[in-house]
């Protein structure tokens, strides 16, 4: 008799009709629980989530789980060993759907074009552990590689050789930023530095690459002025404060100390002397905190409010360092 991790695994193997009905109910439960953590002003045009709940459920089930290109349902059933791990993986899929509902940025548009390049065969793509990875067509094999913050910076510096198409500040749509030929060249340079790169790491490189010269107007809705942007940032901080607090609570003691010290422009060497560790250790800790912050920015979808969220993170980190009780 075959042993199954959960009843869902048993139904998945023996009774797909019943499985589909029961798993759809689980998706509904996970979506309902997850969407509450995302501000409607960013992800649902300011309307209550009840107006979009069914649409999010359908997107998760049809576009994420049943899409043969990603095959996420098979991945979940293969990886999960308990109901809790099934729900955790479903939550991840739900977050991906929700984040796509946010107002698009130039990086979103570039990623869409890069995915199209993979579909057309200009670059190679392979799904590894449920995440798309990209490589050049000349690559012998598409296998994940260990990537450091230094690798990401080197790839971004190489990609800066590619000229940008500047858009008009009053343009109603985001500029393409790169011609088709230049986007192909951009990917060639990135893949020359990192032979196989995940979509998440590629996103991070594009953010590093574009942050220094994308006009701020490309990120703003046409009808919003600076005052409105600041006000919206404050609204987001209030609505996301629990998630920001969770992020700070998950940081280790050394990560907290490095984050606060670097926010005060203290050198790596001096931080190392204070903590009794090497400058290299501080550099590695700093890179780890930067990676975690980049991830939480993407998860929260705060493309226009990074500075405000960063200030709140540093404020809470300072409070936690200075209080024996921590955050309350």
Secondary structure, 3 states (H helix, E strand, C coil): CCCCCCHHHHHHHHCHHHHHHHHHHHHHHHHHHHHCCCCHHHHCCCCCHHHCHHHHHHHHHHHHHCCCCCCHHHHHHHHCCCHHHHHHHHHHHHHHHHHHCCCCCHHHHHHHHHHHHHHHCCCEEEEECCEEEEECCCCCCCCCCCCCHHHHHHHHHHHCCCCCECCCCCCCCCCCECCHHHHHHHHHHHHHHCCCEEHHHHHHHHHHHHHCCCCHHHHCCCCCCHHHHHHHHHHHHHHCHHHHHHHHHHCCHHHHHHHHHHHCCCCHHHHHHHHCCCHHHHHHHHHHHHHHHHHHHHHHCCCCCHHHHHHHHHHHHHHHHHCCCCCC
